[in-house]
Amino acid sequence: MAMIELSDDHAAVLAAKAAAQGLTLQNWLGKLAEPETPNDQSESRKGRYRLDDLMAQCDLNVPLTPEDRAWLDTPAVGREA
């Protein structure tokens, strides 16, 4: 374990942050050193979305903008569906 020397002022600031979370400075630093583990699947799937969740946010009654209509009317140029 590496030892770090802190000034009294710096140590006091860190101790105050630890105390705000109800921890001692030693426990707070130990908590910071622990690797994060996801608590549930939603955190481990960060950045992934389910189609039904996205569709639930859509309002199908909103008319297309002219830009969207032009994009949809443009012929396919690759392997688009």
PyMOL commands that set and color helices and strands:
alter all, ss='L'
color gray80, all
select helices_A, chain A and resi 8-20+25-33+41-44+51-56+66-73
alter helices_A, ss='H'
color red, helices_A
deselect
rebuild
show_as cartoon
